[in-house]
């Protein structure tokens, strides 16, 4: 497998992480419309789920950065 194909696979992995974050964020936003404005516990739980998804994606992006560096330099 050439370097170009390896980097293409990494790019597809990046796009899949991005797609998951976008889909989950919009799903939570849609779900949040049914939460009452005075239900602070449900709002806090929703914010926690969104932040967990975002920070998990950040860790995945860091892993992809390490993978690209390894593919390019070794």
C-alpha positions, 0 to 999 in steps of 0.5 A: 500500500502506497503512502497516498492510499494510507493517507487516504484511509486516514482521511476517511477515518477523519471524515467518519469521526467528523460525521459522527460528531455532527450527527450526534450533536444534531440528534442531541439538539433535536432531543433538547427541544423537548426538554422543558426550560426549567428542567436544569438536570436534563439540560445539564445531562444533555450538555454532558453528552455533547461534551463527551462526544466532542472530547472523545472526537478530540482524542480520536483526532489526536490518534489520527495525528500520531498515525499520520506522523507514523505513516509519513516518517516511518 
